[in-house]
């Protein structure tokens, strides 16, 4: 392979499939599009490089040429012009942003004038406790949102007033934005007109609705109840359809409450199971505690028991529950307490020497390892043993004679 630059740019391997390349380009393009990075001077260049890489690798012929010759070889720039693979990249990316890059047509998800067909969802994080998710609860909220003005029915103007064509976008609802790309190229994208908000028309100031001031929407407060069901989990979403901000001629988005469970001090949740740590005294561990341990059945620190069907409720299944795990930690008494108790139950210790020795040396000591002592045992030689083997008798050692 001559080069892996395009593969590295998209974050895929050289043997990636067409679907993997499409998914990688979609993710990268959303992240590096110039409209999303207005303060990054390199965003346009990076985006253009992503398009070139995608256009080249998506076509089998141009990909084969790139794999053989690299980016400067023949056919490596296929799709970079006004049609072919370059248009396919634009069509794919148009699903996410309101612009058309060199091609015509209507981007998916937007109206012909550049207005979105569906409003954005309102995501609201909502903090709950483990007890809330265990027992369930109903939370009350006062939501403030934009609703279509009832005075002008969302037109933004007075009765019988006629809107005028927006001069900034010439009635198209979108305006072109040019950027300098790599190698001196000029890129043109289209964005929603900031003056008419994609409508293509505007009212003169004196003809605007007095209630909404020409904005077509007004603020409204609404009380809503959020039902947290038993057994719901962290990050689970509660969706209220069509309760987000309204826009004329646009499908209203949803209000989404995203549950955030506050960590519990002593209980940890794992799916539908619960686990907790119980600290018991030494006497409870030895003699038994309540009904969980029988008398004489000792408990060791680190033991864990499970109680079936005493964990979290399972959502939508009223009679089903997970399990409860209890981990025991034995709290040992202090050394002073142990000493006093042992002295009262054990035989008395030996009395001190009487009379006391005339001289008592106080020396330093440290813990020893008997294995280390055994290692030096073979090095010891008794001098008496040496004398027994040779001694002063010479070669003739005395013999013992029975009488």
Phi, psi and omega in degrees: 000133184284324184204150175240017185302313182294321178296316180295324181296321178275348179077034179235164177278166183291344178253023181294147178280170179299319179295321178295322179293318179298315181296320180295318180294318181302315181293315181293319182296320178297325184284323190252009180297138183304326180295334178273348183228063184295339182263004180256109182293342182265359185298316181296319180294318179296319180295318178297321178295322177297320179296316179298316180296316181296315181298323181288314187281340182283331179272126184302319183291313181292329177293319178296320178294320178295317180299330184271318188249346183089186186291339182262004181279176179296143177068006182284346180253020179298141178086000182275355182272213186276354181217205177065222186293332179298323178293325180294323177296319179296317182296321178295315184285337180295346177292342186249335184228154183272070176209160177231123188259086174087344182253176177259202174086182187244118180301142180295134179095357182228153178282174183297331180271002178099001178274143179293146179282340180223136180288164181286150174281148175260114181264122182238110175292137181228118183276132179229162177262168175297325178296322178298317181286336179281315185265339188080155179199165174241122180253143182249131181230149169250107182266137173251125183215168176272132176235153180299131183299124180282341182287320181247005181057031175084009178277332181086356182236170178287162177303140179069355177283142181249131179289151178258153179296134180295128182283335183288317182255001180060034176082005183270341180084353180226151178233145180281147176231125181256145178220148176275125182258190182293152175059031175078006180284152180249125178254141180238125175235163182240134181233162178297135182298127182286341182278315184254002179058033175091359181282329184087353180224158178215152174265147171295155185303320182285347180259002182283153179300134182289333183280312184260358179058032179085000182279346177075347178227156176228162180281142178214140176257139182219134177275130179229151177250131179251120181266112174267109184281153178297133177093357177297162188236170177299137181073002176289147186249140174248115188258130174247104187296133172066024182253009179275188180297140180265151172221143179298133176072013182233136176297130183286136178284185185253156167264125185240117174268120180258116185287135176236109183279126177286133180302138179273150184291325187232347185241133178248137180257135175228094184069239178262002180261154176237146176223137180220156178251127180247128178263124181239156178280169180296320180295321177295323180293323183275324187259351179102149180234124176051232182250357183287327182237134177282152180298129183095345178269099189287158182239130180257149177296131182101352178293148178228136175238161179233136175247112185294143174059030175239019179267212182289144171297149178261124185303139179070002178233088190304326185264000184258140177219159172279196183252157178248121178255132180241120180255126185260137172235121182274126178270113182281143178290167181287161181296323180296319180293317179299318181298316181294322180290316182294322179295333181277339184249339182269158175302151182294152179281163181297144179289160177292157180300136180220113007282158180287141179303148182295329182231128177231118179267131175264118185238161175275146179221163178212160180295146183235160178246118182294336177295324177293326177295317181296330181296331183263004183295321182290341180280347183279132177231126180277129180297325179295326177296323179296319181294324179295326182286323180231300177061207181262010184269354181075210183281338181257105179273145179297147178250149177270130182243131177285139177258000000 
